[in-house]
Amino acid sequence: TQVLRKSLQRGIALSAGSFLVYEAHKLISGLAEVHASFKVEEVIEQADYLYGSGETEKLYQLLVQHKNSDDAELLWRLARASRDLAQLSSTSAEEKRKLAYEAFEYAKKALEKNESNFAAHKWYGICLSDVGDFEGIKTKIGNAIIIKEHFQRAIELNPKDATTIHLVGIWCYSFADMPWYQRKIAATLFATPPTSTFQEALRYFHMAEEADPNFYSKNLLFLGKTYLKLNNKKLALLWLTKAKEYPAHTEEDKQVQKEALELLNSI
């Protein structure tokens, strides 16, 4: 009886020990999950700070460490950072190409992970257009419908995102301003080739400005350029002056200032 009692006590002690180990494991696993989610939030917070500060290279170095992440929010930011790095004048031609294709893969993965993420659609469209620059005008025009579809889906998911509205304006402007030889290529690729007008482009640029006034130097520039195309010099002067005077936070802003000044001098 004494032996049996001791065996039972030992069994209960072992069971209690096993239970405590199990509970500790559960607690540690739960904390690990919480820590992981906090880590993603922390990385995103750091990334957004670096993006807002125009720290392109530091931003890329931060995010590329997480290229195997399954988080769409991290992945589309990595696509954007890769593209921004490719756009720098200090980046070599070979590196620009490599980064453009990398950016596209990150955007594609972001979309696969979350089809309802508006930014994933936006950056997929942008990066697909960039890849077309390396694959020739036929591929670029061939991808045009897909690109616009992703931009429009992004607007459906987030109607207040001024940048995506601006991008549809750029799409319209590009097709309105398309040279005859590109129109000929478009005619061979589509039964009904995509077309647009400067009036349609103007509408989107104004919609973007209404959604977020003065949000982007390039939107101001294209308002001016579109008014020039429509022979409205008064309004062209207004928007080109705004583009010229826009604070240059990025390399792109500086390029916009330069182009705006050249156009103002030509009027």
N, C-alpha and C positions, 0 to 999 in steps of 0.2 A: 504493500500500500504506500509505504514511504517512498519507494523507488518510483511508483506510478505518479505520486504527487509531485516529486521532483521533476519528472519528465514533463508533466503537464505545465508546471511553472516555467520550465526551460522553453517549452513550445510557445507559451503565451509571451514570454520575454522576447523570443525570436520573432514572433508575429508582430509584436509591438515595435521591435527594432526595424523590421522590414517595412511596416506601415510608415514609420517616421522617415525612413530613407526615401520611400515612395513620395511622401508629402513634400519632403525637401526637394526632390527632383522636379516635382510639379511646380513648386514655387520658383526654383531657379529657371526652369523652362519659360514660365510666365514672365519673369523679369527679363529674360533674354529677348523675348518677343517685344516687350514694352521698350527695352533698350534699343532694339533694332528699328522700331518705328520712330523713336525719338531721334535716332541717328540720321534717318532719312530726312526728317524735318529739319534737323540741324544743318545737314549738307545743303538742302534747298535754301535755307535761310542765308547761309554763307554765300551760296551761288548767286542769289538775287542781289545781295549786297555788292559782290564783285561785279556783276553785270551793270548795276546802277552806277558803279564807280568807273566803268569803262576799262576794267582790268581784264582784258581779253585773254591773255596768256595764262594768268593765274587762275582764271575761271576754268579754262580748258584743263589745266593740270589738276585742279580739284575734282572735276567731274569725270575725267577719263579713268580715274581710279575705280569708278562705279559702273564701268561699261558693261559689266555682266549682270547688272541689276535687272529686276523684273518690274521696277517701278516706272510707270509711264511718265510721271512728273520729272524724275531724274533724267530719263532717256531723251525726252524732247529738249530739255535744257542742254544736254550734251550735244545733241544734233545742232542746236543753235550756236553753242560755243565753238564747235568744230567748224561750222560755216563762217562764223565771225573771224576766226583765226585765219581761215583760207582767204578772207577778203582783205587782210592787212597787206599793205604794199611791201612790207619786209619779208613776206612769205614767198618762197621760191615757187616757180611754175609747177615743178614736180610735186611739191608739198601741197599746193593748192588743189591739184587734181586728186591726190590721195585723201585729203581732208574732205573734199566734196563727196566722194564716194562713201567715206566713213560716216559723214553726217547723214547721208541718205539711209544707210543701214540702221543707224540709231533711231531715226524718225520712223522707219518702217517697223522696227521692233516696238517702239512706243505705241504705235497704232495697233499692232497685234496684241499688245498687253491690255490696251484700253481703247476700244473703238469709239467710246463716248467722250474721249478727251479732245476738246476743241483744238488745243495747241498742238496735239499730235497730228491732226489733220492739216493744220496750217503749215507746220514745218515739213510734213511729208510733201506737200505741194511745192513749197519753196525749194527743198532739196532735190526733188525730181526735176524741177526746172534747171537747177544748177548742173546736174548730171548731163542734161541735154546740151549744155554748152560745150561739153567735151566729146559728145557723140554726134555732133553735126546738126544742121538746121532741120533736116528731115525728121530726126528723132525728136527734136525740141517741139516742132509743130505737131508731130504725131502724139506727143504727150499733153498737148494743150488742153484738150477736153477733160482729161483726168485731173490735171492740175486745178482747173476751174471748179470741178465737182468737189474736190477736197476743200477748197477755199469756201465754197458755198455751204458745205456741211459744217465747217468751222463756225460760220456766221449763224447758222441755225442753232448750234449748240451754245454760242455766246454772241448774241446780236450786238453787244456793246463793245466788242473788240475792234477798235479803230484800225489797227494794223492790218487785219484780215480784209476789212472793207477797202482799205487803201490798195491792197494787193489785187483785188478784183478790178479796181480802177486801173492799175498798171497793166493787167491782162487786157482790158478793153482798149487802153491807149496803144498797146503794142500791136493789136490786130487792126486798129484804125490807121496806124502809121506804117503798116506792113508794106515793104517794097513789092513791085509787081512780080519779081522772080520768086519771092517767098509765097505770094498768093498762088502762083502756078504750082508750087510744091504742095500747098494745102489742098488745091483742087484735085491732085492725084491721090492724096491720102484719105480724103473724106468725100462721101457722096454729096453731102452738103457742108462745105468748108465753114469753119467758125468765122464769124465776122463781128465787127463792132464799129462804134462811131466815137468821135471825140466828145460829143454831147453825153453819151452814156458814161464815158470815162470821167467826165467832169462831175456827173451826178454822184458817182461813187466817192470821188475825192472830197466833195462837199459833205457827203454823208459821214465820211471818216472824221472830218473836222468838227461836225456837229456832235459826234459820239464822244470825242475827246479833243477839244480845241488846242491847237498849237502843240500837238503830241509828237510830231515828227517832221524834221526839216525837209525830208524828201516829199512829203505830201504837199507842203507849201510850194516847193519847186515845181511839182507836177501840176498844181493848180495854175501856176504862172505859165508853164509850157503849153498846157491845154488851151488856155485863153489866147495865147499867141497863135496856135493852130486855128482857132476860131476867129482870128483877126480882131480880137478885142484887146487893144493895146493898153487901155486904161486899167482894166482889171489885171492884165498880165503884169503891168508895172507894180500894182499893189502887192500881189502875191510873191513876185520875184524879190521885191524889196524885203518882205517878211522873211523869205528864205535866206537872203544875204545877211540879215541881221540876227538870224537864229543863233543862239550860243553854241559854239562848236565843242561838244563834249566828246565826240568820236571822230575817227578818221573820215567816216562817211559824211558827217556834218561839215567837215572842212572841204570835202569834194563838192558838196551841195553849194556851199558859199561861193566857191570858185566858179561853178557853172552858172549860178544865179547872176553873179557879177558880169560874166562874159555875155550873158543874154541881155542884161540891162544895158550894157555898153553897145549892143548891136541894134537896140530898138531906136 
